[in-house]
Amino acid sequence: MAEWLKRGATAEAKADNDRKVRDTVEGLLADIEARGDAAVRELSIKFDNWDRESYRLTPAEIQDCIDQLTGQDLKDIEFAQTQVRNFAQIQRNSMLDVEVETLPGVVLGHKHLPLNAAGCYVPGGKYPLLASAHMSVITAKVAGVPRVVTCAPPYQGKPAPAIVAAQAMAGADEIYCLGGIQAVAAMGLGTQSIAPVDILVGPGNAFVAEAKRQLYGRVGIDLFAGPTETLVICDEIGCDGELAATDLLGQAEHGPDSPAVLLTTSRKLAEETMKEIERLLTILPTADIARRAWESFGEVIVAESDAEMVRIADEIASEHVQVMTADPDYFLKNMTNYGALFLGNRTNVSYGDKVIGTNHTLPTKKAARYTGGLWVGKFIKTCTYQRVLTDEASTMIGEYCSRLCALEGFAGHGEQANIRVRRFGGKNVPYAGKAAA
C-alpha cells in the first residue's frame, strides 16, 4: 500500500481559493460586456499600469520588436516553431474527410471545417512566455483558421519583444498588447474595437483560466486550466535524486500554487530527492516561487509496485507526467489519464514546454480524465452531411423513420418521413397523428 511522505494542500483550501477567483471574474466580465472598451481600458490601467490609444500593435511596432532580437534569438524561435508546425501538420493530415454509401442510395459523410476566428492568450506578465505563441497561433493556422487574434500583457512596461516576434512569426493576424481578464473578455465577448472570436485558447493565471471557464458556451475554449502540474514517476534504475529534484522544481517555478508530485517505488530515492530539493532551493534563481509551491503543494508518494504507481498516477491525472523508470513503456501502455507523457530520462517537461513540437497547453485539475491538450483538432469542427440518391432508398429509410417517430409520439417528425414515402414510394401512408382533411 502506498505511503505519503509529504502531502500538499487540502481540497477544501483549493476550493475556497477557487470561489474567491470565481466571484471576482464574474463581476469583471459583466462590466466588460456592458461597457466594452472603456472597461477594458480601466482594468488594463488598474492591473498592468498600461494604457495607449489602441492596444493593437501596428506593423511598425511589430517590426521594431523583431529588430530588438538577435539573429540567434530569431533562429531559435524559428526552430521551435518549425517543430510545432511539423507536428501540427502531421496531426491535421491524420484528420480525413469521409464520404461513404452506407446503404444502397444512402450517402453519409463528414467534413473537417476550421473555425473562423481564434483568440490566443499568451501569458507574459511574470515571464515572457513566447512558447505559448507557437503552441496556439501555429496550431490554429495549420488548422486553417483565417483570423487569429493574440493578446499578451505588457512586460516591464512595454510589449515583450520576444512574445511579439513569436506571435508575428507564427502568423497572427491581429496582435494586441493586453493582458488578464480584460484581454480574454475582449476577445471572447468583443468590444467596440475588437471583433469577437469563436474560441479562446492558451494558458494563463487563475483569473485568466476562470474567465475562459465562465465564457465557455458563448465561445469555445481549449480546456479548463489551472496551475501547472507535474508528476515525476521514477525508480532507482531510471533516475536519481538530483534528476528528480531538478525536474520537480523546474515546473514548480511556474507559480506558488503549482503542484509537483514525486511517485516512486523507492523510499531511498524519495528521501534523496527531498534532500536534493532543499539543496537546489538554495541556488535556484526562482527558488522563492518554487519553494512556496513545493511546501504548499508538493507531494512525495512511495508505492509498492509499478502497477500501483499506474493506479495512483491515473487518480492524480496530472498535466505533465515524467517517467524515469527501468521500463517507461510500461506506463505508456497502461496509463490512461495524463496531459502529456515524457518517457525516459533523456527527455523532460521543459522540452515539451518550449521546443520539441508537441503542444504545451494541457489539461489540469484532473481534466485529463476526459480530454487531451490543445491540438489542431481543437480549431476544427467535424460536421456531418447526408444525401439520399434514389426514391427506393428514401422510401425504405422513411418507413423505418415513421415507425420510430410513432414510438416517440413525434407526429411532425413522422410526417417528414411519411410525405416522402408517399411521394417517392407511391405508398398510401396516412398523415401522422390524425387523418388528413
N, C-alpha and C positions, 0 to 999 in steps of 0.2 A: 504494500500500500504506500502511496506517495507521501512524502513528508515535506512540509513547507518550512524552510529555514528562515524565510523572510516573506512577509505579506505586504501588499500595497493598501491603498485607501479603500474604505468600505464602499459598497454600492450606495448606501444611504448618503454618504458625503458627496459622492459624484452626482447623485440625483438632485441634491439641494443646490449645488452649483449650476446644474443644467436649468433648473427652474428660474434662477436669477437671470441667466442669459436669455432665456426664452421670453421673459416679461419685457426686458429691455428692447430686444429686437422687434417684438410685436408693435410696440409704440412707435418706434422709429420708422418701420415700414409703412405704417398708417400715415404718418406725417409726410413721407416722401411721395406716397401715392396721391395725397391730397394737394401738395404744393409743388411737387416736381423739382425743377432746377433750384428753386430758392431753398428748399430743404436740403438738397444735396450740398449746396454751397455752404450752408451754415454748419453742417456736420463735418465737411472737409476742413473748415477753419477750426472747428472745435477739437476734432480728434487728431488732425495731421498738421494743423497750423499752416494750411496750404490753400491758396486762392489765386486765381488768374481769370482772365476774361473768358477763355474757353479751356476746358480741361483736355480737349483733344489736341494732340501734338501735331504740328504742321510737318510737311515733308522736310523743311529745312531743319527743324528741331530734331527730327529723327536722324537725319544725316549727321548732324552735329554730334549726337550721341554715338553713332557708329564711328565717327572720326576720333573720338576720345579713346577708343580701344586700340591696343597694339595689333600688329599683324598676327602675332601668335594667339592673342585673345580671339580674334576672328576665326582663325583656323581651328581652334579648339571648339568654338561654338559650332562651326560648320561640321566638324567631325561628329559631334554629339547629335546634331540634327540629322545628319545622314543616317546614323544608326536608327534613330527613332522613325524616320521616314521609311527606311527599308522594311522594318518590321511591320509598321502600319500598312504598308502596301501589300506585304505578304498576307496580313490578316484580311485586307479588302479583297484580295484575289481569291480568298477561300469562300467568300460570300457570293454564291451564284444565284442569278435569277433562274427560275424554273417555269416550265410550261409542259403539262402532260395531259394526255387524253386518258382519264381515269376509267371511263366507261365509253362505249361507242357513242360518239357525238357529244360527249361532255368533256370540256377542256378546263382545267384549273391551273392557276399559276400564281407566282408572286414576283414582285419587283422590289429591289432594294433602292429606296429613294433617299437621297441626302436631305437633311433639314435645310431650311432656307437661311437661317441665321443662328450663330452660336456666340455666346458670351463667355470669354475665358478670363478667369481671375488669376492673377499672378501675384503671390504674396511677396512683399518686399520692404516692409516697414522695419523689420529687425535685421534680416539678411536679404540681400538682393538675389532672390531665388530664380535666376533666369531659366533653370531647367524646367520650371513649370510652363514656361512659354513653349518650349519644344513639345512637351507632352500633350498640351491642349491644342495649340494652333495647328501644328503639323498634322496631328491626327484628324482634326476637323477638315483640313484641306485635302488630305488623302481621301477622306470620305466623300468629298465633292461639295462641301458646304460653300455656297457662293459668297456669303458675308460673315466674316469672323471678326468680332469686336474683342479687344483686350483692354483690361484695366489693371493697373498696378499702382500702389501708393507711391508717394514721393519717398526718396531715400536721402536722408541728411539734407532735406530742404529743397530737393530738385528731383527731376526724373532720373532714375537709376540708369546710367548709360548702358550697362551690360544687359539689363532687362529689356530696354527699348530696342537695342540692337538685335537681341534674340527674337523679340516679337516681330520686328520688321523682316529679319532673315527667314523666319518661319512662314511668312506670308500673310500676316494680319492685315485686314482691310481698314480698320479704324483702331487707333492706339490712343488710349486716354491715360493721363496721369491722375488717378483717382483710386482711393483705397477704401477698405472696410465695408460696412453695411451699405453706405451710400453708393458705392460702386456696384455692388451686387443688385441693389434695388433699382438703380438707374438702368442697368442692362435688362433686368427681368421685367420691370414694370414699364419702363420707358419714361422719358421726361419730355419737356418741350424741345430739347436739343439732341436727345439720344433716342433713336428708334428702338423699340423692344426687340429682344431676341426670342428664339424658340427653346433654347436650352442653355443652362448655366453649368459650367464645369470649372474644375480647378480647386486646389486646396486653399486653406486659409485658417485663421484663428477661430476660436469658438463662436464668435459673433458672426463671422462670415459663414461658417457652416450652418448656424441656426437660421440665418437669413435665407440661405438656399433651401433649407428644410421647409420653412414657412411659405416659400414661394412655389414649392413643388405642387403641381396641379395647374397653376397659372402658366408655368413653363416646365419643361423637363429639367432634370438635374442628372449629373453623372452618378452620384451616390450620396448617402448620408455619411458625413465625415466628422470625425472627432480628432483628438490629438494623435500625433504619430505614435504607432505601437511597434515594438519589436520583440520577437521571441527567438531566443537562441537555444537550439536543441543540440546537445553535444555529449560526447563521451571522451575518455582519455586517449582513445586511438586517433580520433579525428580532430582533436582540439587540445588547447592548454589554457591555463588561467589568463594569461596575458591577452591571447587572441579573443577569448570570450568577453573579457572585460572591455577591451577596445571596441568590440562590435556592439556591446550594450550601450556604452557611453556615447558612441558615435551617433546613435539615434536619440538618446536621452537629451542631447543638447538642443533638440528641436524646441523644447519648451518645458516649463516646470511641471506640467501635467502629462508628460509623455511616458506611458508605461514601458518598462524594459524588464523582460522576464527571462530568467535562466532556467532551463529544464534539462536535467541530466540524470544519468544512471549512476553517477559517481559522486559520493559525498566529498571525497577528497578534492575532486575538480571544482565542486561547488564552493568549498571553503577557500581554495586557491583563488578562484575568480573574485570572491568578495574582498580578499586581501588586495588583489591587483586593482580592483575598482578604487579602493581607498588610496592606493599609491598614485594611480593615474589622476585622481581628482586633485592631487597637489600640484600637478604640472599642466593639466589641460586648460587652454585659454578660456574655454567656455564652461569651466568647472562650476561656476556659480549656478547656472541654469541646470546643468547635468546633475549636480548634487541634489538639488531640490527635487528633481524628477525621480532620481534613484531613491532618495529617502522616503518620499511620499507614495510613489507608485511602483517602485522596483519590487520584484519577487524572485525568490530562489526556491526551486522545487526539485527534490530528489525522488526519482521514480525507480521502480524495481526492474523495469524491462523496456525495450524499445516499443513493445505493444502498448504498455501503459503510457509511454510518452506520446504515442499517437492519439490515444484516447484523451489525454489531458490537453494536448495541442488542439484537437478538434473542438473541445469545450471552450478553450480560450478564443479560438477563431481569430488569431492575430492578423494584423495588416501585413507585416513582414515576418517571415519565418526563415531563419537561417539554420541550416542543418549541417553540422560538422561532426559526423559520426563515422564509424567504420563502414557503414553501408547507407549512404544518403538516399540511394534509390528506393530503399525500403519505405521511406517516408513519402516519396513521390508516388509510389504505388498504392499506399494505404491512407494517406491523409486526404480529407475532403473539404476542410474548412480553413482557408487561408487566402490572403490577398495575393501574395506572390511568394514563391519558394526560391531560396538561394542555396544551391546544393553543393556541398564540399567547401573546404577551407580556402580554395583559390578564388572564390567569389565572395561578395558581401553586399549588403543593402545599399551602400554608397554607390556601387557600380550601377545598380538599378535606378537609384535616385537621379543620377547625373548623366550617364553616358552610354550604357551598354545597349539600349534600344527598346527594352520593354518599358511599359508606362508606369510612372511612379504615383499616379493618382489611384489610390487603392482603398478598399473598404476597411472601416474601423468600427469599433463598438459592436463587435460580433456580427456586423453586416456580411461578413464573409460566409456566413451560413447560407445566404440566399443570393449573393451577387459577386461577380468578379469586379475588377477595376475598370478604369477608363480604357476604352479601346475604340477602334474605328467604328465598330458596330453601334456604339452609343450615339453616334451622329447620323444614324441611318434608320429609316422606318422600313420595316418589311411589310409591304402592302399586297394583299391578295386580290385576285380577279377571277372571274369565271365567264365561260362562253358556252352556250348550248348550240350545236351546229345543225341539228335535224329536228323535224317535227316529232319523230319517233322518240328521240331522247327527251324532249321537253314533256311529252305525254307520259312517258314512263316515270320520270322524276316527279312530275306533277301529281300523279296518283299516290305515290308514297307520301309526298308532302301534304296532300289534302287530308289523308287519314291521320297523320301525325298532328296536324293542326287541330283536328277534331278532338283528339285526346287531350289537348291543352285548352280547348274552348276558345281558340283564337279564330273567330269567323272571318275576319278581314284577311288574315294571313291565308286561311284556307281558300278564300275566293281568288287570291292571287294565283294559286295553283289551279283552281278549277277552271278559270277562264281560259287558261292555256290548254288544259285537257280538252275543253270544248272546241277551241279554235284549231289547235294543231292535231288533235286526235279524232275529232269528229264524234266525240262521245257525249251522250246526254247526261252530264253530271249536274245535279240540282245546285241551285245557288246556296252558298254556305249559310247556315243559320236558320233561314226560313225560306219558304217558296217565293220565287220571283213573281211580281205582279203580272 
